[in-house]
Amino acid sequence: MIVGFAGIVASAAGGIPEPDVVLYGNVCVNGQRVLSTSDVTILACVNCPGAFVAPGIGSYKMGSSLPAGNQYALRLRIESLADGSTQSANAAVVGQTARIFLRQGAGTPTFIRAYPINNRGVFERSDITIGTACVLPNTVSSTPVNNSIDARQPSNPDGSEPMGIDSIAITFSGAANVLNAADFSVGAVGGSAPAIESAIANGSVMTIQLAQPISPGAWTTIRYRPTGMDIRLGFLPADTSGDGYSGPLDLVGLVNSLNGVSPRPIHSTDMDRSGVPNAQDVRRAVDLLMGKDAYDVWNGRTLPQ
């Protein structure tokens, strides 16, 4: 996520410091992805028409920033010479062209492309490909499906054992073993975002295991970083209709579903998480709406917009 790139490298310039430029994206060399574990550094310099000239105006070693995952996040230091100062060796000014290089290990940097610095304070995706392009799979579907809302109890009646969705299986258009946990991130609106505990590939399916269940009363989003595709999951106890609002009408929908009228998925009907939706779930839905035992009162509650 781009917000996390802000602290990657501190600016250092002789002129007047200006908002820097951040380039980010995937890196591919001869058909092979460059991962966060790779010994690869992306470099940039100005006034260097041939080979890379140190110190350059920015560098990023793969894996040096957790928020970047398997992508690079290169910060180009920008300064202004409006005060009459002389340009620093390690900063650029708007109007110059940066030359971007890739260095493997301690080898000689390889020129990739020129990047015109037209503005300050830019966050721009700029994938790097040398030779044959990499083909990454796209998301096809997920279990639970995108925008699902878990209506079940968030804990036992006495408040013990926090419960909720803690894993998601994502189906891709190709083999999932070319991906790893660094290709995903988790965010939340209305609650805390759980960390990713593991990412296990099986054929075209990647199962993301979270360190804890998603937060009740919140939306949780799992992002597939290579494409920016999001899968959003809500958690609103007693919201059996999945419309983002918990209220008495959800009891009607639950009864209808149990009676075979307008059947709903198990995360909308198995209120007590017994594994089998039945009449006891109507009682548990009432408990959730009314705030019985250790439960919060969920009647009239909505998910954040």
Residue, then its C-alpha position, 0 to 999 in steps of 0.5 A: m500500500i502506498v501510504g506505507f512507503a512514506g518512511i522508506v528513505a529520508s530526504a537529504a538535499g542541499g537545496i530546499p527539500e520538496p516532496d519526493v517522487v515515489l515509483y513502485g511496482n513489480v520487477c521481472v527479469n527474463g520471465q522471473r519475478v524479483l521477490s522481496t527475498s531477492d538480492v536486487t537493488i533499484l537505483a536512480c541518478v541524474n546527470c549520468p548519461g552513461a553508467f550509474v553514478a553514485p550516490g544517486i538520487g535514490s535506491y531501494k533494496m528489495g524487501s527493505s520495506l514490509p509494506a512494499g511486499n514483493q514490489y519495489a518502492l523507489r523514492l527519488r529525492i527532489e529539491s528546489l534551487a529557488d534560493g540560489s543554492t547549487q544542486s546536490a549530488n544526491a537530489a534532482v530538480v523538476g525538469q530533469t530526467a532520472r535514469i533508473f538502474l537495476r543491480q543484482g547483488a554487488g554487480t554492475p547496475t544495468f540501465i532500465r529506462a529514463y524517467p522524466i521528473n515532471n512534477r514533485g510529490v508523485f506516487e506512480r506505478s512503474d513496473i520494471t521488465i527486463g527481457t521476457a515479461c512475467v505473467l502473474p495470475n489474476t483473481v477469479s473468485s474467493t471463498p467467502v465471496n467478495n462483499s460477504i457479511d458474516a452474521r454469526q456470533p463473534s464469541n461464545p455467550d460468555g465472551s470467550e473464544p473470539m470467533g469470525i472469518d480467519s481464512i480466505a481461499i482465493t482462486f486464480s487464473g493460473a498456478a498460485n505457487v508463483l505467489n507468496a504472502a508478500d503479494f497480499s495485504v490486509g486493511a480494515v475500516g471500523g476495526s483492526a486489520p489482522a496480520i497474515e499468518s501464512a499463504i499456502a498454494n494448492g494448484s490455482v488456489m491460495t489460502i490466506q490464513l489470518a493471525q486472528p479473526i476479522s473484527p466485528g462491526a468492520w469491513t476487512t479487505i484483502r488486497y492482491r498487490p500485483t494487480g490491486m484487486d480487493i476482496r472485502l469481507g464484512f462482519l455484522p452479527a445478526d445481519t442475516s440478509g447481508d445488507g449491512y444493517s442488523g435489525p428485526l427483519d433479519l429474523v424473518g429472513l433467517v426463519n424463511s431460509l431455515n424453512g427453505v424459502s430464499p436459502r442463505p449461505i451458512h455464514s448468514t444462518d448458522m448464528d451459533r457456529s454449530g455447523v448446522p443451521n437450525a431453530q437454535d440459531v433464531r434464538r442466538a440471533v435474538d441474543l445478538l440483537m438484544g445484547k444478551d449475556a456478553y454480547d454487544v447490542w447489535n440491533g440497529r448497527t450498520l457496517p461503515q460506508 
